[in-house]
Amino acid sequence: MALKDYQSEMETCCRCSACKFIPLEKVTGYEHANVCPSISRYDFHAYSGGGRMAFGLSLVHGRVKYTPKVAEVVYNCNLCGACDVSCKYAMDMDVLEPLYAVRQECVKQGQTLPALDKLVAKMKKQGPMVLGAKGRHKAWHEGLDVADYTKEKAPVVYHAGCLARCDESSGRAARTSVALLQKAGIKVGIAKDRELCCGGRAYEMGYLDEAKAQAELNVARFKESGAAEIVTGCAHCYQYYKVLYPKLGFDTGLKIWHVTEYLAQLLAKGTLKPCKEVDLTVTYHDPCHLGRLSEPWIPWEGKQRERHMRVYEPPRTFRRGAGGVYEPPREVLRSIPGLKLVEMDRIKEYAWCCGAGGGVRESNPEFARWTAVERLNEAESTGADALVTACPHCSQNLQGAGGDGGSIGVCDIVELLDRAI
C-alpha cells in the first residue's frame, strides 16, 4: 500500500506518546520505562512513532518535501515495532505499516542513504547483505556431512542467513544448529555457498521492488527443493519468510520454523537430551523479529466506517505482538541442567531492541551501538553471567558493543544447548 493509503491511520494518532513507553502496568521504574530507542536517543518528537506518523501525514499533504533531513529522521529508526505494540495496547491502528510506506516513498524520491544503497546492490548481485564482506565468504558448513538441497532432495531446509556467510560467530551458531538437528536424526539440507539472501531487509529499507524480486527467486528455489519444512536460526529471515512473504503475496509452500521452535519440540519428545550441567545464570533477549514482529500476517479487506471511533466492516484483527515466539527459546534454556534463567524488566512484546534493525547498524553505527549498550546495561542489572539471544544480528550488535556495556557476555542459545548435549 502507498503512504496515502495510511492517511486514516496517521490521522488517528492523538500524540498521547504511548508509542514511547512500555504500558504503565509493566513499568518497574524510570530507568527501563522507555521502549523506543529512537526517541530515547534523539529526544525530539519527530523521532518517535507518533512523530513519524505526523511526518508521513505532512508528506501526503505536501506540507513537507522529501529532503535529506527527512531521510535522516526516517532512517534513524530500528523498525523494531515497539511503538506499534505499545500503541495497540489501547488503540486499533497500525503504526509500523506507515513507517514502511514512508521509506518506500523515500526510495521513489531518491532520498536514500549510501550505506543502504550498497547493501541492496550486493543483494541484487546475489551476495550477502553485509557491508565489508569481500571475496570468498567463510564456509560455515565446512566439514559438515550435510546435503546440498540445490542438488539433492532434503525434507528439511536449513537457511543460515547472510551473516553466517561473513561473520565467524554467526557461522558458528549456524553450524551448531545443523549439527544439533543431525544429532536428532533430522535429514537436513543447506544451500552451501549458493544460499540466497531472503530480501527482507531490503523491504525494511524501503526497496520494495528489489525485495519482491528476491522473494520470487527464493520461492522458486524452495519449490524446486522438494522440502516440506524450512528451519532458520536468523530471526530476521524467519520473520520475513513467515510474515513478509505472505504479506507481499508469496507462498513458500513450506512450514516455517525458527530453530528454537524446532529444538524445543525435539527436546519435548526426548529426541535431544541435555545431560551436562551448564553452571550459568543467564538472561534472555527477545529479538524483535522473533518476538513481537513474528505474528502471522492477517490479511483484511473491507471498509472503515467514519464514526466517532474507527469501525471496520468486516471486523478487523490487529497484530499486537503478544503472539510472537517467546516460550520456545525459554523452554530450550530451562531444559539445560544447572542453568538459571533470570528475566530483564523489558521482555517479550515490550523488549528493548538490540539496535541492529532497520538498516541502522550500517547507516548509523553509533546509534546502533548506543541502543545495544542500553540493553547490555539492563541485562547486567539482573546479575546474570551472560546475555543469551536467538538471532545473529542481535548477537553481532550486542557483542560489538560489549566493550561499552560492562562485562556481561553474549552468546547464541544453540551454543549453550550444544554445550549441555
VEXFITOR-878475 format. One record per residue (C-alpha): x, y negated, z negated. Coordinates in steps of 0.02 Angstrom, whole numbers. Each point is the difference from the previous one (the first is absolute). Layout:
REM VEXFITOR-878475
+--------+--------+--------+
!   east !  north !     up !
+--------+--------+--------+
!      X !      Y !      Z !
...
+--------+--------+--------+
***
This chain:
REM VEXFITOR-878475
+--------+--------+--------+
!   east !  north !     up !
+--------+--------+--------+
!      0 !      0 !      0 !
!     57 !   -177 !     38 !
!     27 !   -127 !   -138 !
!   -161 !    -92 !     42 !
!    -97 !    161 !    -35 !
!     51 !    -16 !   -183 !
!    -69 !   -177 !    -17 !
!   -138 !     59 !   -118 !
!    127 !     90 !   -110 !
!    109 !   -155 !     -9 !
!   -147 !   -115 !    -36 !
!    -55 !    113 !   -143 !
!    161 !    -32 !    -97 !
!    -44 !   -114 !   -146 !
!    180 !    -32 !    -58 !
!    -30 !     89 !   -165 !
!    183 !     60 !      2 !
!    -48 !    179 !    -44 !
!    117 !     51 !    142 !
!    149 !    -60 !   -101 !
!    -24 !    107 !   -156 !
!    -47 !    174 !    -56 !
!   -177 !      9 !    -73 !
!    -16 !    -71 !   -175 !
!    -40 !    167 !    -81 !
!    166 !     68 !     66 !
!    105 !   -144 !    -65 !
!    115 !     47 !   -144 !
!     91 !   -166 !    -11 !
!     55 !   -152 !     98 !
!    160 !     79 !     66 !
!    -85 !    132 !    109 !
!   -164 !    -86 !     43 !
!     50 !    -50 !    177 !
!    -34 !    118 !    145 !
!     52 !    -98 !    156 !
!    188 !    -19 !     26 !
!    -17 !   -142 !    125 !
!    -99 !   -123 !   -107 !
!    103 !     51 !   -152 !
!    161 !    -42 !     92 !
!    -52 !   -158 !     96 !
!   -130 !    -70 !   -121 !
!   -103 !    -89 !    133 !
!   -179 !     49 !     43 !
!     35 !     27 !    186 !
!    109 !    149 !    -48 !
!   -145 !     93 !    -84 !
!   -133 !    110 !     80 !
!   -130 !   -136 !    -22 !
!    119 !   -132 !     64 !
!     35 !    100 !    156 !
!   -188 !     22 !     26 !
!    -17 !   -190 !     -2 !
!    149 !    -10 !    116 !
!    -85 !    122 !    120 !
!   -161 !   -100 !     -2 !
!     95 !   -159 !     41 !
!     85 !     90 !    145 !
!   -169 !     58 !     67 !
!    -71 !   -177 !     -7 !
!    157 !    -78 !     73 !
!     39 !   -104 !   -154 !
!    171 !     84 !     -9 !
!    109 !     47 !    148 !
!    113 !    152 !     18 !
!    171 !    -67 !    -51 !
!    160 !     69 !    -76 !
!    -62 !    -59 !   -171 !
!   -161 !     99 !     23 !
!    105 !    154 !     44 !
!    107 !    -28 !   -155 !
!   -153 !      7 !   -112 !
!    -84 !    142 !     95 !
!    152 !    114 !      1 !
!     57 !    -29 !   -179 !
!   -127 !    129 !    -53 !
!     32 !    184 !    -37 !
!   -175 !     47 !     61 !
!     -6 !    111 !   -153 !
!   -190 !    -15 !    -14 !
!      1 !    -50 !   -184 !
!    -97 !   -160 !     37 !
!   -130 !    103 !     92 !
!    -37 !    125 !   -140 !
!      3 !   -133 !   -136 !
!   -125 !   -104 !     98 !
!   -110 !    152 !     28 !
!    -10 !     31 !   -187 !
!   -147 !   -120 !      9 !
!    -29 !    -42 !    183 !
!    -57 !     86 !    160 !
!    123 !    -74 !    124 !
!    163 !     41 !     88 !
!    156 !   -102 !    -37 !
!    132 !    109 !     82 !
!    -81 !     19 !    171 !
!      2 !   -188 !     39 !
!    184 !     -3 !    -51 !
!     39 !    132 !    132 !
!   -100 !   -102 !    126 !
!     96 !   -160 !    -37 !
!    163 !     89 !     38 !
!    -69 !     66 !    163 !
!    -45 !   -178 !     49 !
!    175 !    -58 !    -47 !
!     73 !    130 !    120 !
!   -117 !    -57 !    138 !
!     50 !   -181 !    -31 !
!    186 !     42 !      1 !
!     23 !    -44 !   -184 !
!     95 !    153 !    -58 !
!    160 !     29 !    -97 !
!    162 !     55 !     87 !
!     31 !    144 !   -121 !
!   -171 !     73 !     35 !
!     20 !    -22 !    188 !
!    159 !    103 !    -12 !
!    -86 !    139 !    -97 !
!   -140 !     15 !    126 !
!    124 !     -3 !    144 !
!     91 !    149 !    -79 !
!   -164 !     94 !    -17 !
!    -44 !    -30 !    183 !
!    167 !     82 !     45 !
!    -52 !    145 !   -113 !
!    129 !    -40 !   -132 !
!    -35 !    -12 !   -187 !
!    -77 !   -162 !    -64 !
!    151 !    -35 !   -108 !
!    116 !   -149 !     21 !
!    185 !     39 !      3 !
!    -26 !    180 !     59 !
!    124 !     21 !    143 !
!     70 !    146 !     97 !
!    -39 !    179 !    -50 !
!   -126 !     14 !   -140 !
!     43 !    105 !   -151 !
!    -60 !    177 !     26 !
!    -92 !     24 !   -165 !
!    -52 !    174 !     58 !
!    176 !     64 !     36 !
!     24 !    175 !    -70 !
!   -186 !     31 !    -25 !
!    -67 !    154 !     86 !
!   -158 !    -86 !     60 !
!    -99 !      7 !    162 !
!     -7 !   -145 !    123 !
!   -186 !    -19 !     31 !
!     33 !    -93 !    164 !
!     71 !    164 !     68 !
!    -89 !    137 !    -97 !
!   -167 !     14 !    -90 !
!    -13 !    -32 !   -187 !
!   -161 !     -3 !   -103 !
!     62 !   -141 !   -111 !
!     92 !   -155 !     63 !
!    112 !    -98 !   -118 !
!     22 !   -183 !     48 !
!    151 !    -77 !    -85 !
!    -20 !   -182 !     53 !
!    121 !   -129 !     68 !
!     99 !    -26 !   -160 !
!     47 !    184 !    -12 !
!     93 !    -19 !    164 !
!    104 !   -147 !    -60 !
!      8 !     -2 !   -190 !
!     95 !    132 !    -99 !
!   -115 !      0 !   -152 !
!   -158 !      9 !    108 !
!     77 !    138 !    105 !
!     41 !     99 !   -156 !
!   -180 !    -13 !    -61 !
!    -66 !     59 !    170 !
!    122 !    146 !      0 !
!    -53 !     48 !   -176 !
!   -184 !     -9 !     47 !
!     22 !    121 !    146 !
!    105 !    117 !   -107 !
!   -136 !      4 !   -134 !
!   -134 !     39 !    128 !
!    107 !    141 !     69 !
!     28 !     69 !   -176 !
!   -189 !     11 !    -14 !
!     -7 !    102 !    160 !
!    -71 !   -138 !    110 !
!     49 !     12 !    183 !
!     41 !   -181 !     35 !
!     63 !    -86 !    156 !
!     87 !   -166 !     25 !
!     42 !   -105 !    154 !
!    184 !     -8 !    -49 !
!     82 !   -141 !     98 !
!   -154 !    -28 !    108 !
!   -118 !    -60 !   -136 !
!   -103 !   -153 !     50 !
!    -36 !   -151 !   -109 !
!   -183 !      3 !    -53 !
!    -21 !   -182 !     55 !
!    -95 !    -54 !   -154 !
!    124 !   -132 !    -55 !
!    -17 !    -84 !    170 !
!   -186 !    -15 !    -36 !
!     33 !    -79 !   -169 !
!    115 !   -126 !     82 !
!   -137 !    -51 !    122 !
!     59 !     94 !    156 !
!   -166 !     86 !     36 !
!     31 !     55 !    179 !
!    170 !     74 !    -42 !
!    -74 !     93 !   -149 !
!   -138 !     75 !    108 !
!    125 !     56 !    132 !
!    105 !     87 !   -132 !
!   -152 !     83 !    -77 !
!    -48 !     69 !    170 !
!    173 !     78 !     20 !
!     -8 !     81 !   -172 !
!   -176 !     70 !     23 !
!     52 !     80 !    165 !
!    155 !     74 !    -83 !
!   -100 !     73 !   -145 !
!   -130 !     78 !    115 !
!    137 !     84 !    101 !
!     76 !     72 !   -160 !
!   -148 !    112 !    -37 !
!     16 !    -41 !   -185 !
!   -149 !    -10 !   -117 !
!     79 !   -107 !   -137 !
!    125 !   -140 !    -16 !
!     96 !    -34 !   -161 !
!    103 !   -157 !    -28 !
!    103 !    -67 !   -144 !
!    -17 !   -179 !     63 !
!   -148 !    -90 !    -79 !
!     -3 !   -124 !    145 !
!    -12 !    138 !    132 !
!   -131 !     89 !   -105 !
!   -111 !   -154 !     -9 !
!     19 !    -37 !    184 !
!    -45 !    177 !     56 !
!   -143 !     16 !   -125 !
!    -74 !   -176 !      5 !
!     70 !   -107 !    140 !
!    -13 !    127 !    142 !
!   -187 !     31 !    -29 !
!    -24 !   -188 !    -19 !
!     80 !    -25 !    173 !
!   -103 !    142 !     74 !
!    134 !    136 !      2 !
!    -23 !    178 !    -63 !
!    157 !    101 !    -36 !
!   -102 !    160 !    -12 !
!    100 !     46 !   -155 !
!    -33 !      8 !   -185 !
!    106 !   -140 !    -75 !
!     96 !     33 !   -162 !
!    124 !    -98 !   -102 !
!    134 !    117 !    -63 !
!    -54 !    -27 !   -182 !
!   -177 !     57 !     42 !
!     67 !    156 !     85 !
!    123 !     39 !   -139 !
!   -133 !    -26 !   -134 !
!   -107 !    133 !     84 !
!    147 !    121 !     12 !
!     38 !    -27 !   -184 !
!   -182 !     27 !    -49 !
!      0 !    166 !     95 !
!    163 !     53 !    -80 !
!     88 !     10 !    168 !
!    132 !   -117 !    -68 !
!     53 !     23 !   -181 !
!    107 !   -129 !    -89 !
!     99 !     93 !   -132 !
!    150 !   -110 !    -42 !
!    -19 !   -139 !   -127 !
!     30 !   -178 !     57 !
!     31 !   -100 !   -158 !
!    -56 !   -172 !     58 !
!   -129 !   -131 !    -41 !
!    -65 !    -74 !    162 !
!   -128 !   -126 !     57 !
!    -88 !     14 !    167 !
!    -16 !   -139 !    129 !
!   -156 !     14 !    109 !
!     48 !    -44 !    180 !
!   -128 !   -119 !     74 !
!    -23 !    105 !    158 !
!    -23 !    161 !    -99 !
!   -113 !    -82 !   -129 !
!   -123 !   -139 !     30 !
!     26 !     -7 !    189 !
!    -24 !    186 !     33 !
!   -188 !     17 !    -21 !
!    -75 !     71 !    161 !
!    -58 !   -127 !    128 !
!   -188 !    -27 !    -11 !
!    -70 !    -61 !    167 !
!   -156 !   -108 !     -5 !
!   -110 !    -73 !    135 !
!   -146 !   -112 !    -38 !
!    -43 !   -179 !    -41 !
!     19 !   -115 !   -148 !
!   -159 !    -85 !    -56 !
!     20 !   -182 !    -51 !
!    -72 !    -15 !   -174 !
!     58 !    -73 !   -165 !
!    119 !    149 !     -6 !
!     77 !    113 !    131 !
!   -120 !    139 !     50 !
!     41 !    131 !    131 !
!   -114 !    103 !    111 !
!     33 !    144 !    -11 !
!     84 !     -6 !   -172 !
!    189 !    -13 !     12 !
!    127 !     94 !   -107 !
!    158 !    -94 !    -46 !
!    172 !     75 !    -30 !
!     46 !    -57 !   -176 !
!    164 !     92 !    -29 !
!    -57 !    116 !   -139 !
!     -1 !    152 !    115 !
!    185 !     -2 !     40 !
!    125 !    140 !    -32 !
!     34 !    -24 !   -185 !
!    -14 !    167 !    -89 !
!    100 !    119 !    114 !
!    168 !    -88 !    -33 !
!    -37 !     -3 !   -186 !
!    -49 !    184 !      5 !
!    168 !     39 !     80 !
!     91 !    -95 !   -137 !
!   -102 !     83 !   -139 !
!     46 !    172 !     71 !
!    185 !    -29 !    -33 !
!     56 !     75 !   -166 !
!     79 !   -124 !   -121 !
!    -54 !   -153 !    100 !
!    -97 !   -137 !    -89 !
!   -107 !   -122 !    100 !
!    -35 !   -174 !    -68 !
!   -105 !   -126 !     95 !
!     32 !   -182 !     41 !
!   -131 !   -135 !    -31 !
!    -45 !    -19 !    184 !
!    -39 !    169 !     78 !
!   -107 !     83 !    133 !
!   -106 !   -123 !    101 !
!     70 !   -145 !   -101 !
!    184 !     48 !     14 !
!    129 !   -134 !     37 !
!     77 !     18 !    173 !
!    182 !     56 !     23 !
!     26 !   -147 !    119 !
!     45 !     95 !    160 !
!   -166 !    -11 !     92 !
!    -66 !   -113 !    137 !
!    170 !    -25 !     80 !
!     56 !   -106 !   -148 !
!    154 !    104 !    -36 !
!     67 !    -39 !    173 !
!    -62 !   -179 !     20 !
!     27 !    -63 !   -178 !
!    111 !    120 !    -98 !
!     16 !   -122 !   -144 !
!   -188 !      5 !    -30 !
!     -2 !    190 !     18 !
!    140 !     14 !   -128 !
!    -89 !   -119 !   -121 !
!   -157 !    106 !     10 !
!     98 !    160 !    -32 !
!     88 !    -75 !   -151 !
!   -170 !    -44 !    -75 !
!    -51 !    182 !     15 !
!    165 !     66 !    -68 !
!    -16 !   -112 !   -152 !
!   -176 !     63 !    -30 !
!     61 !    180 !     15 !
!    142 !    -32 !   -120 !
!   -122 !    -71 !   -129 !
!    -79 !    174 !    -16 !
!    162 !     72 !    -70 !
!     14 !    123 !    145 !
!    167 !     67 !     60 !
!    -51 !     -5 !    182 !
!   -129 !    -72 !    118 !
!    -73 !    134 !    115 !
!    -92 !    -36 !    161 !
!    -63 !     93 !    153 !
!     47 !   -111 !    147 !
!    170 !    -29 !     83 !
!    -37 !   -185 !     28 !
!    -37 !    -23 !   -186 !
!    154 !    101 !    -48 !
!    115 !    -98 !    115 !
!    -62 !   -172 !    -54 !
!     -2 !     41 !   -185 !
!    172 !     81 !      7 !
!     68 !   -149 !     96 !
!    -61 !   -118 !   -135 !
!     63 !    110 !   -141 !
!    152 !   -108 !    -36 !
!   -115 !   -146 !    -40 !
!   -133 !     99 !    -92 !
!     87 !     81 !   -147 !
!     66 !    174 !    -23 !
!   -151 !    109 !     41 !
!     30 !    128 !    136 !
!   -110 !     29 !    152 !
!    -35 !    168 !     82 !
!   -123 !     88 !    113 !
!   -124 !    121 !    -79 !
!     52 !    147 !    110 !
!    178 !    -10 !    -66 !
!    -61 !     25 !   -179 !
!   -111 !    146 !     50 !
!    142 !     80 !     95 !
!    113 !    -18 !   -153 !
!   -131 !     93 !   -103 !
!    -19 !    139 !    129 !
+--------+--------+--------+
***
